[in-house]
Amino acid sequence: MEEIMVKDVITIERTTLIRTALELLEKHRIRHIPVIDENDYVVGIVADRDIRDASPSIFQPGTIKKNWNSLFLLL
């Protein structure tokens, strides 16, 4: 198990911007990222699929375009 685990885990906070979370996922080539609180306790996990599913689709007519730079992860 030690061969696949890392000591320096990439994490985000509840107030992390969605865009920042997505950039971290892509930069580190990971699909899931733990969300921690002010006491460093894990309060959730965000997956690349969560962000994709929450994003407005360009294929759905009438979809409101939102500024994803200003949205926070709220768990």
C-alpha positions, 0 to 999 in steps of 0.5 A, a space after each residue: 500500500 505504501 507504494 501508491 500512497 503519498 505523504 504530501 496530500 493535495 487538499 483544498 479548503 471550503 472557500 477554494 474557488 471551483 476554478 482553483 480546484 479544477 486547476 489543482 486536479 489537472 496540474 497534479 493529474 488526480 481525479 479526487 481532492 479532499 476538502 479540509 476545515 480550519 482544523 485540518 479535518 476532512 469534511 468532504 471530497 471533490 471529484 473532477 466529475 462533481 465539477 463537470 456535473 455542476 458546470 452549465 452545459 453548452 448543449 442545454 438551451 437557456 443555460 445561464 453562463 456563470 462566472 466560475 472564477 467567483 464560485 466557492 466550494 461549499 460543503 
